[in-house]
Amino acid sequence: MALVTVSTREKIPHPAAESLDLATIMRTLGDPVRLDIVRLLADDVPRMCSDISSAMGQPDSTCSYHLKLMREAGLTRAQQEGTRRLISLRRTDLEARFPGLVAVLTR
């Protein structure tokens, strides 16, 4: 799966929407913590890693690891804002590629 950046300003690589792979996504979501993160982000409110780690009861380093895997699989988008990195669910891309997947994951 090729990683591409969304814009010339964005330095955090994300897979292109058309290259999202269902097997990779499902394998990534095999960990219950990552599935819980998807459910947390399903309200479409971007969050910082520290907010996610607090909500999950995980250390920041563990949360960062989970978020990296999720970003590389195409589940989340990390957007740099100054010194902060906001994490959001790639709902539009996921729905375009796999209609109904987000609804199933967030039940």
Sequence and secondary structure as in RCSB ss.txt:
>XXXX:A:sequence
MALVTVSTREKIPHPAAESLDLATIMRTLGDPVRLDIVRLLADDVPRMCSDISSAMGQPDSTCSYHLKLMREAGL
TRAQQEGTRRLISLRRTDLEARFPGLVAVLTR
>XXXX:A:secstr
  EE SSSS  S EE GGG  HHHHHHHTTSHHHHHHHHHHTT   EEHHHHHHHHT  HHHHHHHHHHHHHHTS
EEEEEETTEEEEEE HHHHHHHSTTHHHHHT 
